[in-house]
Amino acid sequence: MQEFDPAEAYRHLVRDVYHGDFALVDRFVATDLQMHLPGVPPGSHSGPVGFRAVLEAVWAPFSSLTFAIAVGPIVQWDLLAARWQAIGVYAGDFPGATAAPGTHVQFGGHDFFRFSDGLFVEYWGGADDSHLMNQLGMVS
């Protein structure tokens, strides 16, 4: 049996799932995944369904998004940390945005995971929202 490599699992998560293949979420996250995200009420999103819903919400206002790992992944004990960068094209329909559809954007974020038994079981994440909102004309 092959030993779980959390860094390699994260690379696959970014390469496949973050790029829109949401059906693969189950391969990476536990059924009881706990998520801790700014602006998301505790317990409102969990497991593969909750993780998929968050990713779909991130993707919703974009016609394309490309993610790249900028730092890490760094693994220590049962924890993984990484920073990512995203480049995308705004598709419209983001509340409060004044940018025209077709506007190119870039933003970054970070992921922290706790893993156990070959799956990610807890997640803390965040994105550089103010930088993205500035590009979408929501703040000046």
Secondary structure, DSSP 8 states (H G I E B T S, - for coil): -----HHHHHHHIIIIITTT-GGGGGGTEEEEEEEE-TTS-TTSSBHHHHHHHHHHHHHTTEEEEEEEEEEEEEEETTEEEEEEEEEEEE-S--TT--S-TT-EEEEEEEEEEEEETTEEEEEEEEE-HHHHHHHTTS--
